[in-house]
Amino acid sequence: MNIVQILQQAICHYKVGEFQEAESLCRGILTEDPFHPDANHNLGIILKQGRQLEPALVFFKTALEAAA
């Protein structure tokens, strides 16, 4: 599976409320590519959903920097 497919899986898990699975998949992508903008953005959303605001901000910031 490539990164795009893994990210799509993570989004599907998120949409059905499987946040731990979505987080795990995003973190797996970031292990391979720490500055992947979409994985950072989605992980930020997942963490925000879990009210982990400060860690979420770090991932949002990285997503913005990587996309610039």
QUIUR-V588425 format. One record per backbone hydrogen bond with DSSP energy under -1.0 kcal/mol. CO is the residue of the C=O (numbers start at 0). NH is the residue of the N-H. Records with the same first field share a line. If there is no record, write none. Layout:
CO = NH / NH
This chain:
1 = 5
2 = 6
3 = 7
4 = 8
5 = 9
6 = 10
7 = 11
8 = 12
9 = 13
10 = 14
11 = 15
12 = 17
13 = 16
16 = 18
17 = 21
18 = 22
19 = 23
20 = 24
21 = 25
22 = 26
23 = 27
24 = 28
25 = 29
26 = 30
27 = 31
28 = 32
32 = 35
35 = 39
36 = 40
37 = 41
38 = 42
39 = 43
40 = 44
41 = 45
42 = 46
43 = 47
44 = 48
45 = 49
46 = 51
47 = 50
50 = 52
51 = 55
52 = 56
53 = 57
54 = 58
55 = 59
56 = 60
57 = 61
58 = 62
59 = 63
60 = 64
61 = 65
62 = 66
